[in-house]
Amino acid sequence: MTSVISAFPLGTIEGVSKIIGDLYSGTELTRIMAEVPLRSDPGEGHTKWRRLAHAVSNNQAKTGNGNALIALVRAAMRAERTLDRMSRADIARDELNQVLSLVSLKVLADGRVATAKRASTDTEALARSERLYKILEQRGAHAEVLAYCREDLVRADYYEAVFEAIKGLGARIRSQTGVDADGYGLIEKTMAGSSPPLRINGGRTRTERDEQLGIANLAKGLFSAFRNPVAHEPKLHWTMSELDALDVLGTLSMIHRRLDTAISRNGDGV
């Protein structure tokens, strides 16, 4: 896009700046801004994204158009610049498309910006859930985890999908063992100790016992980090990036796969 572009709302500028700020280091952003060019804010204490947003906003105020934001996106998302961080750049491109879709724009695979059909909030939520599902499916995620990649759960933040998926792990363990407990305590009663009622292996060797303990500790950690805090504080205090959500849901998938072949206390499969 080379024509003069109308000025953008502040929310669009900030949204784009946050995504690009997360993708690059401060030194890299300095080079990108010089390429646009954008005049860097000389003030101290600015985060990376605020530095970008301040520079773009100042440029837009002086020129009366939004060309600087388009140039920033092109410079940041060029294929040769994102080659060493392709996975992160793919997610950043999707996130940029969510923000830009509200002003009828999109980022192409080569970093160019093109016109697009204006999206609604519901469309964004659906795109988020479909992308999360697709990436997890490519990773071989467990079906018990994929079930939580729904539009209603990822509408505002990925934390809700992670929170519900961890609750789902607890529900599965209770169903398999009949133990009426939750969270950290549930894992203590079912998978920890010298003779756990829910064993992921035979427990005959040191290696098998260490694996049992390791999986139990992973499950405890997930409950402690994500399940328990929300029970005590408002959910609005908790947010999560897509990358973090993918990592947590991947760990949950691994635990579920161990549960697929778990052995009950009496030796029956569960």
LUMVO-132511 format. One line per 8 residues: number of its first residue (from 1); their letters; for each residue y negated, z, x of N, C-alpha, C, O. Coordinates in steps of 0.001 Angstrom, whole numbers, plus 500000, padded with zeros to 6 digits. Atoms other than C-alpha are relative to their C-alpha. Example, Ala and Ser with C-alpha at 12.3 -4.5 7.8 and 13.67 -1.06 7.14 Angstrom:
REM residues 2
1> as> 501190:500000:500890:504500:507800:512300:498800:500000:500900:498819:500665:501936 ~ 501190:499940:499180:501060:507140:513670:498910:500730:499230:497802:500899:499739
//
This chain:
REM residues 270
1> mtsvisaf> 501188:500000:500851:500000:500000:500000:498759:500000:500890:498566:500926:501678 ~ 501172:500113:499137:496739:498856:501637:498692:500037:499220:497627:500139:499828 ~ 501216:499970:500808:494262:498846:498748:499466:501418:499917:500129:502368:500334 ~ 500601:498675:500162:491925:501725:497963:500711:500743:498871:500847:500233:497759 ~ 499243:499182:500954:493833:504477:496188:499088:501075:499418:498289:501669:500142 ~ 500812:498964:500639:492221:506834:493692:500285:501364:500616:501381:501620:501114 ~ 499847:498656:499447:491666:510399:494818:501116:500758:499280:501351:500561:498087 ~ 498870:499260:500547:494596:512768:494300:499598:501411:499582:498664:501979:500147
9> plgtiegv> 500231:498593:500358:494659:516157:492535:500366:500913:501170:501193:500555:502009 ~ 499730:499059:498921:494685:519172:494835:501473:500391:500039:502037:500576:501117 ~ 498587:499628:500037:498198:520061:493664:500883:498977:500695:501854:499339:501359 ~ 499233:501051:499323:499514:516711:494886:499816:500099:501507:500785:499997:502259 ~ 500288:499883:498569:497801:517126:498270:500749:501186:500599:501353:501069:501666 ~ 499319:498804:499481:499193:520630:498714:501508:499822:499989:502187:500227:500933 ~ 498553:500214:500068:502682:519633:497570:500503:499121:501129:501508:499436:501766 ~ 499628:500902:498905:502858:516745:500044:499856:500710:501343:500718:500575:502212
17> skiigdly> 500254:499314:498726:501389:518885:502832:501077:501035:500303:501471:501183:501460 ~ 498948:499001:499795:503999:521629:502341:501294:499336:500467:501968:499837:501368 ~ 498739:500684:499656:506890:519163:502540:499941:499450:501424:500879:499633:502200 ~ 500126:500563:498657:505609:517380:505649:499839:501107:501033:500346:500993:502149 ~ 500162:498866:499090:504590:520681:507232:501318:500650:500350:501489:501138:501467 ~ 498677:499416:499747:508164:521930:506903:500868:499100:500870:501815:499571:501499 ~ 499153:500966:499295:509565:518786:508516:499674:499910:501492:500522:499509:502290 ~ 500428:500187:498614:507585:518880:511770:499418:501276:500601:498978:502178:499887
25> sgteltri> 500633:498896:499272:506380:521309:514423:498491:499785:500016:498007:498709:499666 ~ 501453:500114:499928:502677:522011:514922:499553:498910:500951:498614:498172:500654 ~ 500347:501038:499022:502546:519775:517996:500254:498614:499441:499444:497706:499634 ~ 499687:501292:500609:504231:516926:516137:498981:499635:498934:498599:498471:498811 ~ 500990:500263:501039:501778:517283:513260:498666:499577:500600:497956:498752:500025 ~ 501235:500402:499322:498870:517020:515690:500036:498510:500332:499039:497810:500157 ~ 499856:501426:499670:500188:513623:516827:499935:499144:498737:499313:498082:498732 ~ 500017:500753:501260:500748:512478:513242:498581:499913:499450:498156:498856:498984
33> maevplrs> 501370:499988:500519:497227:513515:512229:499094:499083:500813:498192:498447:500267 ~ 500794:500893:499151:495771:511640:515188:500280:498546:499671:499401:497693:499796 ~ 499611:501363:500335:497657:508544:514108:499375:499535:498689:499101:498345:498530 ~ 500435:500402:501350:496364:508596:510500:498681:499208:499968:498692:498126:499382 ~ 500247:498700:499378:493648:509547:511671:499440:501010:498997:498796:500653:498010 ~ 500557:498900:500770:492801:512932:510191:499384:500996:500971:499968:501305:502010 ~ 500664:499028:499155:490380:515385:511677:500593:501377:499737:500588:501856:498603 ~ 499346:498705:500148:492142:518697:512329:498984:501100:499757:497878:501073:500298
41> dpgeghtk> 500863:498854:500269:490647:521909:510998:499953:500895:501236:501004:501326:501710 ~ 500089:499188:498786:489328:523908:513982:500200:501488:499767:500308:502250:500728 ~ 499864:498567:500275:489716:527258:512217:501337:500556:500425:502304:499809:500580 ~ 498773:499342:499568:492346:529768:513263:500751:500585:498803:500184:500790:497730 ~ 499202:499312:501009:495168:531298:511270:500499:499124:498865:501037:499641:497886 ~ 499511:500893:501056:495995:528225:509184:501480:499679:500223:501901:499384:501341 ~ 498621:500457:499915:499626:527510:508418:500001:498485:500134:498980:497830:499922 ~ 499921:501444:499788:500865:524000:509118:499595:499231:498751:498812:498285:498833
49> wrrlahav> 500286:500770:501198:500693:522855:505523:498542:500135:499577:497954:499179:499072 ~ 501409:499825:500341:497233:524350:504960:499106:499154:500910:498084:498619:500482 ~ 500724:500848:499054:496022:522553:508068:499987:498548:499510:498947:497889:499519 ~ 499914:501354:500522:497258:519261:506632:499183:499837:498720:498415:498885:498577 ~ 500688:500098:501287:495929:519934:503144:498489:500034:500181:497763:499303:499507 ~ 501432:499898:499743:492508:520924:504497:499461:498678:500534:498404:498212:500108 ~ 500451:501253:499395:492255:517746:506575:499987:498860:498982:499040:498075:498940 ~ 499923:501067:501006:493364:515447:503734:498908:500193:498944:498249:499231:498549
57> snnqaktg> 501021:499721:501015:491063:517152:501211:498607:499653:500502:497810:499069:499768 ~ 501303:500328:499422:488066:516836:503550:499798:498493:500071:498722:497987:499754 ~ 500089:501458:499908:488821:513158:504131:499768:499399:498625:498955:498488:498462 ~ 500122:500532:501358:489185:512540:500418:498604:500256:499443:498048:499411:498740 ~ 501341:499678:500473:485877:514290:499702:498952:499068:500615:497972:498714:499960 ~ 500954:500864:499306:484082:512102:502258:500126:498544:499573:499126:497840:499430 ~ 499780:501427:500291:485675:508771:501337:500028:499688:498515:499770:498558:498101 ~ 499899:500223:501436:486121:509258:497611:501293:499338:499578:501424:498921:498427
65> ngnalial> 498709:500598:500355:489677:507891:497753:501147:500798:500623:500931:501707:501425 ~ 498818:499272:499543:493228:509056:498445:500786:499306:501087:501951:499633:501314 ~ 499282:500765:498981:494113:506639:501231:500549:500858:501127:501595:500541:501693 ~ 499561:499150:498891:494407:509431:503799:501360:500633:499703:502193:500756:500601 ~ 498718:499396:500346:497279:511071:501904:501122:498971:500124:502201:499287:500625 ~ 499002:501059:499881:499151:507763:501695:500305:499726:501470:501466:499572:501849 ~ 499816:500252:498572:498594:507176:505419:500784:501138:500654:501596:500899:501547 ~ 499266:498853:499464:499872:510690:506171:501484:499874:499677:502326:500079:500551
73> vraamrae> 498595:500147:500403:503085:510085:504210:500665:498882:500800:501785:499050:501283 ~ 499430:501116:499244:503644:506718:505910:500262:500397:501447:501327:500107:501993 ~ 499850:499615:498596:503088:508161:509378:501118:501014:500186:501844:500968:501179 ~ 499002:498935:499877:505344:511158:508731:501409:499529:499690:502374:500070:500231 ~ 498681:500382:500493:508208:509293:507057:500507:498680:500570:501506:498146:500086 ~ 499492:501209:499356:508557:506231:509284:501398:500239:500558:501684:501310:501093 ~ 498594:499840:499617:512218:505644:510099:500165:500426:501454:500997:501282:501753 ~ 499838:499649:498586:511768:505837:513872:499562:501433:500299:500012:502041:501270
81> rtldrmsr> 500465:498629:499782:509973:509177:513536:500995:501024:499444:501067:502147:499944 ~ 499062:499054:500623:512653:510778:511355:501434:499829:500503:502346:500482:499997 ~ 498649:500324:499545:515643:509418:513297:500753:501225:500511:501967:501327:500333 ~ 499331:498831:499421:516349:512746:515024:500147:501146:499007:500594:502230:499380 ~ 499883:498966:501047:516248:514704:511734:500271:499333:498655:499607:499618:497659 ~ 499774:500850:501166:517719:512308:509214:500351:500781:498742:499847:500469:497663 ~ 499601:499237:501187:519333:514872:506891:498807:500716:499391:498607:500689:498177 ~ 501189:499294:500486:516159:516936:506650:498993:499018:499421:498331:499312:498426
89> adiardel> 500949:501003:500482:514089:513775:506220:500423:499447:498639:499572:499154:497799 ~ 499513:500480:501301:516305:512598:503337:499592:500963:498888:499154:500549:497815 ~ 500397:498996:500990:515654:515853:501513:498487:499988:499812:497994:500070:498687 ~ 501464:500048:500079:511938:515689:502359:499542:498795:499182:498602:498899:498394 ~ 500367:501202:500750:511779:512133:500975:500216:500217:498500:499386:499832:497677 ~ 499739:499712:501418:513374:513253:497724:498946:500951:499438:498469:500769:498318 ~ 501002:499034:500461:510961:516184:497487:498627:499344:499864:497891:499617:498916 ~ 501257:500745:500105:507995:513916:498201:499992:499128:498744:498971:499017:498066
97> nqvlslvs> 499926:500843:501194:509191:511593:495449:499836:500807:498717:499315:500304:497722 ~ 500221:499142:501163:509250:514507:493031:498511:500233:499794:498003:500115:498679 ~ 501440:499729:500083:505620:515344:493833:499231:498731:499637:498377:498744:498751 ~ 500750:501245:500192:504412:511739:493969:500325:499307:498684:499534:498506:498186 ~ 499642:500636:501275:506275:510724:490808:499024:500369:498896:498866:499623:497929 ~ 500961:499570:501013:503681:512671:488829:498682:499236:500098:497845:499313:499199 ~ 501177:500873:499875:501004:510284:490167:500441:498543:500141:499717:497707:500683 ~ 499463:501371:500095:503187:507173:489712:500214:499333:501346:499958:498139:501497
105> lkvladgr> 499713:500543:498673:504164:506741:493383:501375:500460:500461:501950:501393:499901 ~ 498736:499603:499404:507327:506931:495471:500018:499590:501468:499286:498687:501874 ~ 499839:500315:498585:508353:506876:499156:501283:499197:500161:502347:499613:499702 ~ 498830:500840:499752:510702:504086:500217:500737:500467:501254:500236:501308:502000 ~ 499161:499567:498884:513460:504438:502810:499338:499777:501354:499613:500514:502301 ~ 500664:500277:498724:511268:502933:505547:498684:500752:500163:497973:500550:501147 ~ 501210:499204:499913:508413:505346:504842:498808:499436:499264:497806:500132:499100 ~ 501104:500573:500760:506196:502951:502892:499897:500670:498632:500882:501189:498106
113> vatakras> 500242:499409:501309:504646:504193:499650:499791:498877:498993:499020:497950:499243 ~ 500077:501039:501024:505041:502112:496489:499728:500626:498642:499851:501839:498472 ~ 500238:499511:501354:504165:502405:492825:501339:500303:499319:502367:499713:499652 ~ 498792:499597:500730:506680:504029:490470:499607:500443:498604:498440:500724:498330 ~ 500237:499508:501357:507026:505022:486852:499674:501482:500051:500349:502251:500735 ~ 500410:498597:500021:505262:508304:486161:501113:500858:499410:501687:500520:498375 ~ 498896:499135:500429:507782:511149:485815:499483:501219:499255:498315:501593:499368 ~ 500301:498741:500680:507849:514231:483634:500683:501136:500729:501491:500910:501630
121> tdtealar> 499367:498839:499375:508842:517745:484601:501505:499978:499778:502260:500328:500685 ~ 498574:500068:500284:512227:517251:482909:500696:498992:500911:501817:499224:501363 ~ 499432:501004:499113:512817:514116:484972:500180:500565:501401:501194:500308:502050 ~ 499913:499375:498686:512108:516073:488157:501192:500948:500063:501954:500933:501029 ~ 498903:499043:500012:514553:518798:487180:501346:499295:500044:502263:499732:500740 ~ 498755:500761:499999:517259:516238:486479:500260:499397:501381:501393:499403:501862 ~ 499851:500589:498668:516620:514529:489823:500458:501046:501012:501292:500759:501870 ~ 499612:498920:499094:516921:517868:491640:501472:500345:499834:502199:500489:500818
129> serlykil> 498613:499612:500246:520216:518732:489982:500963:498889:500421:502021:499162:500989 ~ 499133:501112:499616:521678:515253:490507:500118:499887:501519:501194:499600:502044 ~ 499969:500086:498544:520710:515282:494188:500847:501127:500599:501648:500901:501507 ~ 499228:498864:499508:522139:518756:494758:501493:499768:499771:502311:500030:500652 ~ 498597:500274:500331:525377:517761:493023:500570:498939:500933:501682:499080:501441 ~ 499523:501109:499172:525651:514524:495006:500253:500455:501436:501279:500110:502022 ~ 499841:499549:498615:525137:516202:498396:501190:500941:500122:501972:500836:501067 ~ 498874:499067:499967:527593:518990:497606:501319:499265:499815:502318:499600:500453
137> eqrgahae> 498787:500792:500221:530128:516470:496334:500397:499279:501281:501581:499206:501610 ~ 499726:500665:498730:529820:514554:499608:500547:500971:501034:501334:500589:501900 ~ 499522:498972:499088:530428:517804:501460:501392:500518:499618:501989:501298:500360 ~ 498710:499511:500461:533622:518382:499470:499928:501360:499358:500860:502155:499483 ~ 500184:498691:500623:532281:521335:497522:501062:500263:498939:501574:499337:498311 ~ 498995:499587:500982:534668:523286:495290:499457:499805:498584:498256:499934:498344 ~ 500398:500232:501392:534625:522546:491552:499323:501224:499389:498439:501090:498543 ~ 500597:498770:500518:533768:526199:490851:498522:500095:500377:497749:500759:499685
145> vlaycred> 501392:499999:499544:530504:525646:492760:499218:498860:499355:498075:499045:498935 ~ 500679:501161:500581:529658:522172:491455:499571:500257:498558:498610:499661:498073 ~ 500307:499710:501403:529627:523591:487944:498606:500597:499823:498057:500563:498721 ~ 501301:499338:500115:526356:525395:488720:498832:499126:500436:497701:499609:500504 ~ 501075:500930:499621:524355:522327:489829:499448:499324:498757:499417:498097:498673 ~ 500463:500531:501268:522906:521915:486361:498473:499940:499965:497780:500690:500652 ~ 501449:500197:500111:519441:520745:485395:499283:501288:499610:498222:501597:500152 ~ 500679:498793:500458:518625:523998:483601:499934:501073:501082:499043:501922:501055
153> lvradyye> 499980:498980:498961:519515:526062:486675:499074:499660:501167:498545:500566:501813 ~ 500836:500377:498858:517549:524070:489262:498627:499493:499565:497906:498887:500358 ~ 501267:500504:500528:514548:523307:487042:498812:500485:500823:497958:499682:501200 ~ 501152:499454:499281:512139:525616:488865:500313:500289:501461:499456:500128:502329 ~ 499666:499597:498636:514018:526737:491959:501504:500015:500179:502245:500263:499227 ~ 498565:500042:499726:517410:526446:493622:500637:501391:499959:501858:501511:499854 ~ 499451:498650:499985:517791:530215:493678:500847:500273:498762:501874:500945:498848 ~ 499264:499724:501240:518956:530254:490067:501417:499446:500058:502354:500095:499593
161> avfeaikg> 498663:500578:499872:521877:527919:490823:500860:500835:500931:502034:501075:500649 ~ 499269:499155:499055:522882:530049:493820:500371:501329:499354:501501:501798:499490 ~ 499779:498714:500665:522525:533265:491809:501162:499911:499001:502041:500773:498983 ~ 498946:500157:501002:524734:531980:488991:501346:499669:500656:502390:500114:500179 ~ 498750:500342:499312:527312:530529:491425:500638:501235:500616:501862:501360:500628 ~ 499465:498756:499436:527666:533921:493118:500554:500889:498884:501584:501538:499063 ~ 499442:499284:501159:528107:535557:489707:501342:499393:499613:502265:500109:499223 ~ 498751:500677:500326:530805:532946:489101:501136:500409:500929:502283:500527:500501
169> lgarirsq> 498981:499525:499061:532635:534049:492256:500528:501357:499557:501735:501598:499588 ~ 499572:498691:500481:532693:537598:490921:500886:499901:498778:501886:500611:498665 ~ 499205:500174:501219:534003:536436:487560:501403:499499:500336:502375:499923:499712 ~ 498682:500534:499633:536836:534515:489231:500866:501100:500617:502050:501205:500295 ~ 499228:498940:499351:537908:537481:491363:500438:501044:498981:501557:501553:499056 ~ 499609:499049:501049:537863:539799:488342:501139:499431:499168:502062:500158:498800 ~ 498944:500638:500787:540001:537300:486423:501327:500015:500749:502379:500215:500142 ~ 498775:500060:499208:542512:537047:489272:500622:501371:500236:501837:501488:500396
177> tgvdadgy> 499492:498668:499631:542811:540779:489898:500026:501004:498861:500775:501979:498918 ~ 500109:499028:501067:541927:542538:486664:499158:501200:500375:499110:502171:499619 ~ 500832:498885:499542:539584:544819:488645:498643:499932:499307:497969:498903:499352 ~ 501262:499942:500729:536569:545895:486588:498907:500544:500925:498617:501741:500915 ~ 501072:499616:499081:533810:545949:489217:499127:498775:500219:499404:497703:499681 ~ 500900:501125:499769:530980:543758:490459:499433:500085:501409:499402:501155:502017 ~ 500715:500036:498746:529251:542666:493631:500794:500507:501191:501998:500279:501309 ~ 499416:499452:498774:529919:544414:496926:501218:500871:499693:502237:500795:500379
185> gliektma> 498903:499106:500368:532115:547007:495213:501254:499266:499571:502368:499720:499831 ~ 498856:500800:500423:534331:544327:493698:500781:499500:501211:502012:499542:501210 ~ 499332:500490:498791:535089:542870:497139:500698:501142:500722:501806:500966:501229 ~ 499387:498823:499370:535774:546347:498544:501330:500330:499333:502307:500639:500016 ~ 498801:499605:500739:538346:547008:495824:501085:498934:499998:502258:499252:499804 ~ 499016:501075:500151:540043:543597:495884:500408:499319:501303:501541:498852:501423 ~ 499709:500793:498807:539832:542059:499363:499918:500771:501314:500300:500248:502360 ~ 500171:499213:498782:539085:544851:501853:501109:501049:500124:501918:501223:499213
193> gsspplri> 499006:498948:499796:541211:547636:503307:501281:499492:500633:501437:498296:500878 ~ 498755:500357:499306:544659:547702:504898:501008:499304:499090:501876:498578:499573 ~ 499067:500641:500924:546493:546580:501743:499254:499496:498770:499402:500052:497682 ~ 500816:500495:501114:544128:544525:499569:500846:499360:498906:501836:498694:499207 ~ 499246:500619:501091:545357:543455:496128:499836:498482:499926:500651:497800:499305 ~ 500227:501445:499993:543928:539967:496685:499974:499540:501454:498999:499757:502174 ~ 499865:500404:498602:545146:538454:499960:499905:498488:500104:500509:497764:499313 ~ 500127:501445:499803:544158:535018:501246:501085:499470:500926:501197:498260:501121
201> nggrtrte> 498877:500396:499138:547173:534993:503612:501037:501116:499982:500891:502090:499243 ~ 498931:499000:500002:550309:536972:504389:499631:501319:500633:500284:502330:500376 ~ 500444:498762:499375:548455:539543:506475:500963:500561:501034:500931:501756:501330 ~ 498980:499503:499076:551302:539742:508987:499525:500072:501444:500016:500896:502216 ~ 500458:500020:498608:549429:538949:512195:498562:500490:500089:497864:500603:499081 ~ 501376:499566:499788:546188:540160:513715:499021:498904:499570:497973:499187:498989 ~ 500857:501117:500375:544706:536707:513203:499827:499917:498485:498718:499718:497989 ~ 500084:500049:501461:545560:536731:509495:499181:501167:499455:498395:500994:498523
209> rdeqlgia> 500769:498844:500468:544152:540236:509059:498508:499828:500302:497654:500216:499506 ~ 501405:500258:499657:540962:539226:510853:499391:498972:499052:498228:499095:498668 ~ 500496:500997:500934:540636:536185:508592:499714:500638:498643:498688:500361:498022 ~ 500205:499296:501271:541055:538378:505512:498709:500808:500035:497910:500764:499099 ~ 501207:499178:499861:538363:540746:506773:498754:499126:500051:497730:499451:499451 ~ 501155:500888:499885:536061:537868:507662:499573:499410:498673:498382:499371:498362 ~ 500332:500569:501310:536274:536243:504231:499436:501074:499076:498497:500824:498320 ~ 500513:498891:500811:535777:539622:502563:498561:500327:500384:497722:500556:499514
217> nlakglfs> 501358:499693:499550:532694:540279:504699:499011:498907:499602:497862:499194:499268 ~ 500867:501091:500460:531291:536836:503878:499637:500191:498522:498477:500054:498132 ~ 500241:499798:501432:531687:537543:500168:499074:501188:499769:498166:501123:498940 ~ 500884:498835:500116:530110:540984:500559:498568:499627:500349:497622:500026:499669 ~ 501337:500397:499566:527196:539439:502422:499265:499178:498962:498067:499363:498751 ~ 500626:500817:501031:526554:536887:499701:499548:500854:498820:498445:500677:498303 ~ 500378:499120:501105:526579:539544:496996:498805:500868:500391:497885:501051:499593 ~ 501086:499124:499563:524306:541819:499035:498685:499248:500138:497627:499772:499788
225> afrnpvah> 501219:500758:499732:521833:539078:499953:499393:499360:498757:498173:499237:498658 ~ 500514:500792:501106:521554:537237:496655:500258:500588:498610:499444:500406:497705 ~ 499673:499473:501333:523249:539046:493755:499288:501311:499736:498667:501486:498687 ~ 500544:498661:500224:522080:542621:494215:498476:500070:499952:497943:500776:499096 ~ 501462:499880:500040:518355:542108:495015:499382:499623:498659:498440:500271:498203 ~ 500575:500456:501267:517688:540231:491776:500213:501030:498894:499453:501072:497926 ~ 499743:498969:501005:519179:543114:489805:498929:501094:500041:498775:501852:499084 ~ 500972:498919:499832:516396:545366:491131:498554:499533:500058:497644:500355:499949
233> epklhwtm> 501356:500518:499904:513356:543081:491455:499852:498761:499113:500833:498065:498851 ~ 500224:501206:500817:511764:540360:489291:500409:498737:500741:500182:498617:501945 ~ 499531:501227:499367:513244:536929:489948:498868:499158:500578:499096:498337:501467 ~ 501099:500813:499492:509785:535474:490531:499709:500294:501464:499009:499523:502121 ~ 500188:499666:498592:509837:537219:493928:500980:499274:500900:500889:499369:502124 ~ 498946:500629:499204:512815:535134:495025:499932:498492:499861:499955:497960:498751 ~ 499984:501452:499993:512679:531484:496030:500971:499519:501067:501374:500292:501937 ~ 499028:500540:499046:514998:529201:497991:499786:498507:500169:499526:497794:499200
241> seldaldv> 500108:501429:499728:514787:525809:499673:501329:499321:499677:502356:499978:499512 ~ 498770:500752:500261:517302:523062:499005:500988:500148:501151:502191:500272:500923 ~ 499108:499860:498844:518677:523336:502555:500733:501336:499977:501936:501392:500231 ~ 499361:498682:500071:519322:527067:502154:501018:500048:498868:502100:500615:499019 ~ 499072:500023:501128:520917:526496:498766:501285:499271:500364:502376:499727:500020 ~ 498820:500759:499593:523263:523885:500226:500886:500824:500932:502111:500790:500814 ~ 499214:499187:499066:524327:526255:503007:500735:501129:499275:501910:501386:499539 ~ 499367:498893:500728:524991:529164:500635:501112:499474:499090:502198:500053:499041
249> lgtlsmih> 498992:500559:500895:526848:526994:498115:501190:499456:500786:502319:499473:500296 ~ 498900:500431:499137:528888:525535:500985:500883:501165:500397:502107:501037:500424 ~ 499228:498798:499669:529938:529035:502021:500813:500466:498799:501969:500862:498944 ~ 499270:499640:501221:530880:529814:498419:501198:499078:499791:502262:499534:499370 ~ 498895:500954:500145:533025:526659:498350:501162:500378:500900:502323:500321:500493 ~ 498950:499609:499056:534916:527816:501424:500760:501222:499489:501985:501277:499599 ~ 499340:498809:500542:535622:531207:499813:500884:499623:498812:502006:500113:498688 ~ 499195:500425:501154:536810:529545:496609:501274:499280:500444:502327:499457:499832
257> rrldtais> 498794:500679:499521:539205:527338:498588:501028:501002:500508:502228:500793:500332 ~ 499064:498949:499583:540726:530464:500134:500632:500674:498784:501808:501037:498805 ~ 499470:499367:501216:541096:531934:496645:501002:499105:499288:501863:499597:498560 ~ 499056:500924:500633:542940:528796:495503:501438:500285:500410:502365:500056:499633 ~ 498642:499736:499496:545923:529841:497629:500219:501492:500246:501115:501876:500997 ~ 499891:498553:499800:545437:533611:497444:501303:500540:499413:501921:499918:498549 ~ 498751:499352:500408:548387:535962:496937:499673:501357:499393:498888:502125:499949 ~ 500218:498704:500638:548452:538902:494546:500847:501063:500683:501715:500738:501493
265> rngdgv> 499304:498883:499379:549750:542348:495531:501508:499886:499859:502249:500270:500764 ~ 498551:500079:500223:553175:541617:494012:500629:498734:500564:501814:498469:500361 ~ 499455:501182:499321:553525:538380:495975:499889:498730:499214:500266:497672:499718 ~ 500172:501205:500797:552740:535957:493173:498713:499296:500384:497751:499936:500808 ~ 501245:500721:499811:550188:533220:493599:499069:500331:498849:499513:500650:497746 ~ 500963:499674:501059:546993:533798:491656:499061:498832:499775:498175:498908:498923
//
